Amino acid sequence: MKNKLTKIASLLVGLAMGTSLLAGCGGAATQADSKEILVGGNFEMTGVIANFGTQTTNGLKLAFKQINDAGGINGKKIKFIIADNKSEPSESANATTKLITNDKVKVVIGAVSSSNVLAAIPIAESNKVPLITPTGTNPKITVGDDGKVNSYIFRSCFIDTFQGSIMANFATNSLNAKTVVVYSDNSSDESKGLAEVFIKQFEAAGGKVLGQEAFLQKDQDFKATLTKIKALNPDIVFLPAYYEEVGKILKQARELGITAKFLGTDGWDDPKMVEVAGTDAVEGNFFSNHYSAQDSDPNVKSFVDAYKAEYNQEPSSLAALGYDAGLMVADAIKRAGSDDPEKIRKALEETKNFQVSTGIISLDDSHNPIKSAVVIEMKDGKQVFKEKINP
């Protein structure tokens, strides 16, 4: 009996301590709620695209630091809580659940890759917590297969198909191109979608598509197809693909004597493209991107200067997009006058003509931004700002 009573007493003491701890946590949360706005970040901090996650969160951290240093939002400071999704969709779902359920964040920013964003969507939607991706470009992020807009999901970057239209307009208006061969990655829905939009827009402007060719990711030898393209002698070749294959294709194309200009999209944006292709092979080609550090826009310069001062390096487009997403979230919270998730969602929907580092953003009815893009020209192995194209 004595042992039994001792066990009961110990249990009661443990329960009392647990209750005390819970009360302490609750008190701390209440205190934090009165002074802080909890914003979650679901990002690839480890894994195969950890570099992308770091760049994007660096931009976000800078935005929130500037906002907090200026006094915060409605008298409160932003507390940015980052969860690592390890560059995997299943972990992205876990990270989102942790941020919403355990950390009690009012809004989630991230992830970088579209697949990791798609994995997080059901959690954000079911918990009615707004989620905004700075970099996820898959159209299905904001509009599902059923054609319905995801109520709590937003993005601050333009979608894949927008780039196809941008580059078709650039080819027609800036390069005066009349003929094209489209060379796409048949293993990528993104590449095929970009090709489809480019063709439609190019033909609508009076251009002629001489042929369509395809390759697969991880292919090494492209010379058979490139020989066909050379025989067609197009003004330009549209190549919507990632830097690894792009570098190999450009190298082999120049070796075969193809002189046509190659045009691409943001998948080209990596120094490895030049490493693989060589400086001469990339010379005089163009691709679309979300921003250029060389843009003369004073808002771009202000961001670049601040980023360099903070991190001692030039910001990538991912850093700029992260910075912009941070500004958008802060603006929505300010206009909402509250950190209530539903009010933030409504304020995000109403984003109109908002100035960020990469331009002026308005969100359309599908929660996608209406914003400008830039075209980058490759010169001497370096990216050079060519022009800004508005939607």
C-alpha positions as CSV (number, residue, x, y, z in Angstrom):
1,M,0.0,0.0,0.0
2,K,2.9,2.3,0.9
3,N,4.5,1.7,-2.5
4,K,1.1,2.3,-4.2
5,L,0.6,5.6,-2.4
6,T,4.1,6.6,-3.2
7,K,3.4,5.9,-6.9
8,I,0.2,7.9,-6.8
9,A,1.9,10.8,-5.1
10,S,4.6,10.8,-7.7
11,L,2.1,10.7,-10.5
12,L,0.2,13.6,-9.0
13,V,3.4,15.6,-8.7
14,G,4.3,14.8,-12.3
15,L,0.9,15.9,-13.5
16,A,1.2,19.1,-11.5
17,M,4.6,19.8,-13.0
18,G,3.2,19.0,-16.4
19,T,0.3,21.4,-15.9
20,S,2.7,24.0,-14.6
21,L,4.8,23.7,-17.7
22,L,1.8,23.8,-20.0
23,A,0.6,26.9,-18.2
24,G,4.0,28.4,-18.7
25,C,4.0,27.6,-22.4
26,G,0.6,29.0,-22.7
27,G,1.6,32.2,-21.0
28,A,4.7,32.5,-23.2
29,A,2.6,32.0,-26.3
30,T,0.1,34.6,-25.2
31,Q,3.0,37.0,-24.5
32,A,4.5,36.2,-27.9
33,D,1.2,36.7,-29.6
34,S,1.0,40.2,-28.1
35,K,4.5,41.2,-29.4
36,E,5.2,38.9,-32.4
37,I,3.7,37.8,-35.6
38,L,4.6,34.2,-36.3
39,V,5.6,33.5,-39.9
40,G,6.6,30.0,-41.0
41,G,9.2,29.1,-43.7
42,N,9.0,25.6,-45.3
43,F,12.3,25.4,-47.2
44,E,15.0,23.1,-48.6
45,M,17.7,23.8,-46.1
46,T,19.3,20.4,-46.7
47,G,19.2,17.9,-49.5
48,V,19.7,18.2,-53.3
49,I,18.5,21.8,-53.7
50,A,19.7,23.2,-50.3
51,N,21.5,26.0,-52.1
52,F,18.2,27.2,-53.5
53,G,16.6,27.1,-50.1
54,T,19.4,29.1,-48.5
55,Q,19.3,31.8,-51.2
56,T,15.5,32.2,-50.9
57,T,15.5,32.3,-47.1
58,N,18.4,34.8,-47.1
59,G,16.1,37.2,-49.1
60,L,13.2,36.6,-46.7
61,K,15.4,37.2,-43.6
62,L,16.6,40.5,-45.1
63,A,13.0,41.6,-45.8
64,F,11.9,40.8,-42.2
65,K,15.0,42.4,-40.7
66,Q,14.4,45.6,-42.5
67,I,10.7,45.6,-41.5
68,N,11.5,44.8,-37.8
69,D,14.2,47.4,-37.7
70,A,11.7,50.0,-39.0
71,G,9.3,49.2,-36.1
72,G,7.6,46.0,-37.3
73,I,4.0,45.8,-38.4
74,N,1.2,47.3,-36.4
75,G,3.5,47.5,-33.4
76,K,4.6,43.8,-33.6
77,K,7.8,42.2,-34.8
78,I,7.9,39.3,-37.3
79,K,9.3,36.1,-35.9
80,F,10.4,33.9,-38.8
81,I,10.4,30.2,-38.0
82,I,12.1,27.9,-40.6
83,A,11.4,24.2,-41.0
84,D,13.7,22.1,-43.2
85,N,11.8,20.0,-45.8
86,K,15.1,18.2,-46.8
87,S,14.3,18.8,-50.5
88,E,11.6,16.0,-50.3
89,P,7.8,16.3,-50.8
90,S,7.0,14.0,-47.9
91,E,9.2,16.1,-45.6
92,S,7.6,19.3,-47.0
93,A,4.2,18.0,-45.8
94,N,5.8,17.2,-42.4
95,A,7.4,20.7,-42.2
96,T,4.1,22.4,-43.0
97,T,2.3,20.4,-40.4
98,K,4.9,21.3,-37.8
99,L,4.8,25.0,-38.5
100,I,1.0,25.2,-38.4
101,T,0.3,22.7,-35.6
102,N,3.2,23.0,-33.3
103,D,4.6,26.5,-34.0
104,K,1.2,28.1,-34.5
105,V,2.4,30.2,-37.5
106,K,-0.2,32.5,-39.1
107,V,1.1,32.2,-42.6
108,V,3.6,29.8,-44.4
109,I,6.1,30.9,-47.0
110,G,7.7,28.2,-49.3
111,A,8.7,25.9,-50.6
112,V,11.2,26.4,-53.4
113,S,10.4,23.5,-55.8
114,S,6.9,23.1,-57.2
115,S,6.8,19.4,-56.1
116,N,7.5,20.4,-52.5
117,V,4.9,23.2,-52.6
118,L,2.3,20.8,-54.0
119,A,2.9,18.4,-51.1
120,A,2.2,21.2,-48.6
121,I,-1.0,22.5,-50.2
122,P,-3.5,20.0,-48.6
123,I,-2.2,20.8,-45.1
124,A,-2.4,24.6,-45.6
125,E,-5.9,24.3,-47.1
126,S,-7.3,22.0,-44.5
127,N,-6.0,24.2,-41.7
128,K,-7.1,27.4,-43.4
129,V,-3.6,29.0,-43.2
130,P,-2.4,31.0,-46.2
131,L,0.7,29.7,-48.0
132,I,2.7,31.7,-50.5
133,T,5.5,30.3,-52.6
134,P,8.2,32.7,-53.8
135,T,9.5,30.3,-56.5
136,G,7.0,27.5,-57.3
137,T,6.0,28.0,-60.9
138,N,3.8,25.0,-61.6
139,P,0.3,26.3,-62.6
140,K,-1.3,23.6,-60.5
141,I,-0.1,25.2,-57.3
142,T,-2.8,27.8,-57.4
143,V,-5.4,26.2,-59.6
144,G,-6.1,22.5,-59.1
145,D,-6.9,19.8,-61.7
146,D,-10.6,20.5,-61.2
147,G,-10.1,24.1,-62.3
148,K,-10.8,25.6,-58.9
149,V,-8.6,28.1,-57.3
150,N,-6.9,26.9,-54.1
151,S,-8.3,29.4,-51.6
152,Y,-5.3,29.7,-49.3
153,I,-2.5,29.3,-51.8
154,F,-0.6,32.2,-53.5
155,R,2.7,32.8,-55.3
156,S,4.9,35.8,-55.9
157,C,6.6,34.5,-59.0
158,F,5.2,34.3,-62.5
159,I,4.0,30.9,-63.8
160,D,5.8,28.6,-66.3
161,T,3.6,29.4,-69.2
162,F,4.1,33.2,-68.8
163,Q,7.8,32.7,-69.8
164,G,6.9,31.0,-73.0
165,S,4.8,34.0,-74.0
166,I,7.5,36.4,-72.9
167,M,10.2,34.8,-75.0
168,A,7.9,34.5,-78.1
169,N,7.3,38.2,-77.9
170,F,11.0,38.9,-77.4
171,A,11.9,36.7,-80.4
172,T,9.3,38.6,-82.6
173,N,9.7,42.1,-81.4
174,S,13.3,42.4,-80.4
175,L,15.1,39.9,-82.6
176,N,12.8,40.1,-85.6
177,A,12.8,36.3,-85.8
178,K,10.6,34.8,-88.5
179,T,11.4,31.1,-88.1
180,V,12.0,28.8,-85.2
181,V,12.7,25.2,-84.2
182,V,11.4,24.3,-80.8
183,Y,13.7,21.8,-78.9
184,S,12.1,20.7,-75.7
185,D,12.6,18.2,-72.9
186,N,10.1,15.4,-73.4
187,S,10.5,14.1,-69.8
188,S,9.4,17.5,-68.4
189,D,5.8,18.7,-68.3
190,E,7.2,22.2,-67.6
191,S,9.3,22.1,-70.8
192,K,6.5,20.8,-72.9
193,G,4.1,23.4,-71.6
194,L,6.6,26.2,-72.2
195,A,7.1,25.0,-75.8
196,E,3.3,24.8,-76.4
197,V,2.8,28.4,-75.3
198,F,5.8,29.7,-77.2
199,I,4.6,28.1,-80.4
200,K,1.1,29.5,-80.0
201,Q,2.3,33.0,-79.4
202,F,5.0,33.0,-82.0
203,E,2.6,31.8,-84.7
204,A,0.0,34.3,-83.7
205,A,2.6,37.0,-84.3
206,G,3.2,35.7,-87.8
207,G,6.3,33.5,-87.1
208,K,6.8,30.1,-88.6
209,V,7.7,26.9,-86.7
210,L,9.9,24.9,-89.0
211,G,10.0,21.9,-86.7
212,Q,9.7,20.4,-83.2
213,E,12.4,18.2,-81.7
214,A,12.7,16.6,-78.2
215,F,15.3,15.0,-75.9
216,L,15.2,13.5,-72.4
217,Q,16.9,14.5,-69.2
218,K,20.3,12.9,-68.7
219,D,20.8,12.5,-72.5
220,Q,24.4,13.1,-73.4
221,D,24.6,13.1,-77.2
222,F,22.4,15.5,-79.0
223,K,24.2,15.7,-82.4
224,A,21.7,13.6,-84.4
225,T,18.8,16.0,-83.6
226,L,21.0,19.1,-83.8
227,T,22.0,18.0,-87.3
228,K,18.3,18.0,-88.3
229,I,17.9,21.5,-86.8
230,K,21.0,22.7,-88.7
231,A,19.4,21.6,-92.0
232,L,16.2,23.5,-91.2
233,N,18.3,26.7,-90.7
234,P,16.0,28.6,-88.3
235,D,16.5,32.1,-87.2
236,I,16.2,30.9,-83.6
237,V,16.0,27.7,-81.5
238,F,13.7,27.8,-78.5
239,L,15.2,25.6,-75.8
240,P,13.1,25.5,-72.5
241,A,15.2,23.2,-70.3
242,Y,17.6,23.1,-67.4
243,Y,21.2,24.3,-67.4
244,E,22.8,20.8,-67.4
245,E,21.3,19.7,-70.7
246,V,21.3,23.3,-72.1
247,G,25.0,23.5,-71.6
248,K,25.6,20.3,-73.5
249,I,23.2,21.2,-76.3
250,L,24.8,24.6,-76.8
251,K,28.3,23.1,-76.9
252,Q,27.4,20.5,-79.4
253,A,25.4,22.9,-81.5
254,R,28.3,25.2,-82.0
255,E,30.6,22.3,-82.7
256,L,28.2,21.4,-85.6
257,G,28.3,25.0,-86.9
258,I,24.8,26.0,-85.9
259,T,24.8,29.8,-85.7
260,A,21.1,30.4,-84.8
261,K,20.5,32.2,-81.5
262,F,19.1,30.0,-78.7
263,L,16.4,31.2,-76.4
264,G,15.5,29.7,-73.1
265,T,13.8,30.3,-69.7
266,D,14.8,30.5,-66.0
267,G,16.0,26.9,-66.0
268,W,19.2,28.3,-67.7
269,D,20.0,30.4,-64.6
270,D,23.0,28.6,-63.1
271,P,26.7,29.2,-63.5
272,K,27.2,25.5,-64.4
273,M,25.6,26.1,-67.9
274,V,28.7,28.2,-68.8
275,E,31.0,25.6,-67.2
276,V,29.5,22.8,-69.3
277,A,29.0,24.7,-72.6
278,G,32.0,27.0,-72.5
279,T,32.1,30.8,-72.9
280,D,32.0,30.8,-76.7
281,A,29.0,28.4,-77.0
282,V,26.7,30.5,-74.7
283,E,27.7,33.8,-76.4
284,G,24.8,35.9,-77.8
285,N,22.0,33.6,-76.5
286,F,19.1,34.8,-74.3
287,F,16.8,33.6,-71.6
288,S,14.0,34.9,-69.5
289,N,14.3,35.4,-65.7
290,H,12.5,36.9,-62.7
291,Y,15.0,39.7,-62.2
292,S,18.5,41.0,-63.0
293,A,20.9,42.6,-60.6
294,Q,21.9,45.0,-63.4
295,D,18.4,46.4,-63.9
296,S,18.5,50.2,-63.6
297,D,15.3,50.2,-61.6
298,P,16.1,52.0,-58.3
299,N,14.1,49.4,-56.4
300,V,16.4,46.7,-57.8
301,K,19.5,48.7,-56.9
302,S,18.2,49.3,-53.4
303,F,17.6,45.6,-52.8
304,V,21.0,44.6,-54.3
305,D,22.9,47.1,-52.2
306,A,21.1,46.0,-49.0
307,Y,21.7,42.3,-49.8
308,K,25.4,42.8,-50.5
309,A,25.8,44.7,-47.3
310,E,24.1,41.9,-45.4
311,Y,25.6,38.9,-47.0
312,N,28.7,40.2,-48.9
313,Q,27.5,38.6,-52.2
314,E,25.3,39.5,-55.1
315,P,21.7,38.2,-54.8
316,S,20.4,35.6,-57.1
317,S,16.9,35.6,-58.6
318,L,15.9,33.2,-55.8
319,A,17.0,35.7,-53.2
320,A,15.1,38.5,-54.9
321,L,12.0,36.4,-55.1
322,G,12.3,35.4,-51.4
323,Y,12.7,39.1,-50.5
324,D,9.6,40.0,-52.5
325,A,7.5,37.3,-50.9
326,G,8.5,38.6,-47.5
327,L,7.4,42.1,-48.5
328,M,4.1,40.8,-49.9
329,V,3.3,38.9,-46.6
330,A,4.2,41.9,-44.5
331,D,2.0,44.2,-46.6
332,A,-0.9,41.8,-46.4
333,I,-0.6,41.6,-42.6
334,K,-0.4,45.4,-42.4
335,R,-3.5,45.9,-44.5
336,A,-5.3,43.2,-42.7
337,G,-4.7,45.0,-39.4
338,S,-4.3,41.6,-37.8
339,D,-2.4,38.3,-37.9
340,D,-5.6,36.4,-38.2
341,P,-5.0,33.8,-41.0
342,E,-8.3,34.5,-42.7
343,K,-7.8,38.2,-42.7
344,I,-4.3,37.7,-44.1
345,R,-5.7,35.4,-46.9
346,K,-8.2,38.1,-47.9
347,A,-5.5,40.8,-47.9
348,L,-3.2,38.7,-50.1
349,E,-6.1,38.2,-52.6
350,E,-6.5,42.0,-52.7
351,T,-2.8,42.7,-53.5
352,K,-2.7,45.4,-56.2
353,N,0.1,47.5,-57.7
354,F,2.5,46.6,-54.9
355,Q,6.1,47.6,-55.4
356,V,8.7,44.9,-54.7
357,S,12.3,44.6,-55.8
358,T,11.5,42.8,-59.1
359,G,8.7,45.2,-60.2
360,I,5.1,46.0,-59.4
361,I,2.9,43.0,-58.4
362,S,-0.9,42.6,-58.6
363,L,-2.5,39.2,-58.0
364,D,-5.1,38.0,-60.4
365,D,-8.2,35.9,-59.7
366,S,-6.1,32.7,-59.7
367,H,-3.7,34.1,-57.1
368,N,-0.9,34.4,-59.6
369,P,1.1,37.7,-59.9
370,I,0.8,40.0,-62.9
371,K,4.4,41.3,-63.1
372,S,7.2,42.0,-65.5
373,A,10.0,39.6,-66.5
374,V,13.5,40.3,-67.7
375,V,15.5,39.0,-70.6
376,I,19.2,38.1,-70.0
377,E,21.8,38.1,-72.7
378,M,25.0,35.9,-72.3
379,K,28.1,38.0,-73.0
380,D,31.7,36.8,-72.3
381,G,30.3,34.0,-70.2
382,K,28.3,36.4,-68.0
383,Q,24.7,37.3,-67.6
384,V,23.9,40.8,-68.9
385,F,20.6,42.6,-68.5
386,K,19.0,43.0,-71.9
387,E,15.5,44.4,-71.3
388,K,12.4,44.3,-69.1
389,I,9.2,43.0,-70.6
390,N,5.9,43.9,-69.0
391,P,2.9,41.5,-69.2
